[in-house]
């Protein structure tokens, strides 16, 4: 986990320098930095982890391996608080906006953690498919209304993680709990699949008969 925090810190420092030098820190610059921070958690971290995941022993439960993606997600959420709250002062958005953004990020980060947990169960093809799914959720959903001419597509685009965070930090933002429930619903769905597959594996394992001998 320390390597996750180390590389994430380098990403934040790099973004801090680039955004500060190009856009400044007032208004738009602070919002761009917040979105880039979210992109690191929702896209860069899980894809990097999917490229290398320690082998998982399904015959032995260990919270250090089975729940590591969730632990890493929570650690990253704690880390970005050191960036998000100072940005709130620079961007002049209220503390409640930071709380909303944190809730949105935590839900989608746990969804990404569920995908990582599913990636622990398979080989390269499954991990590539999960990485493609993650890219679709993070990058394609925000432009869904431009790809599909339907009212629901625009609503889906608004609920996607990055547009939701961008919208929450507007000066005249209208906050809605739907932006939070979207990410948490995805997280609950992902971890429900993890639990179901785990139960199926457990039920299918051969067991020694009591008294056999």
Secondary structure, DSSP 4 states (H G I P E B T S, - for coil): -HHHHHHHHHHHHHHHHHHHHHT-SSTHHHHHHHHHHHHIIIIIHHHHHHHS-----TTS--HHHHSHHHHHHHHHHHHHHHHHHHHHHHHT--HHHHHHHHHHHHHHHHHHHHHHHHHTTS-HHHHHHHHHHHHIIIIIGGGHHHHS-SHHHHHHHHHSHHHHHHHHTSTT----THHHHHHHHHHHHHHHHHHHHHHHHHHHS--PPTT--
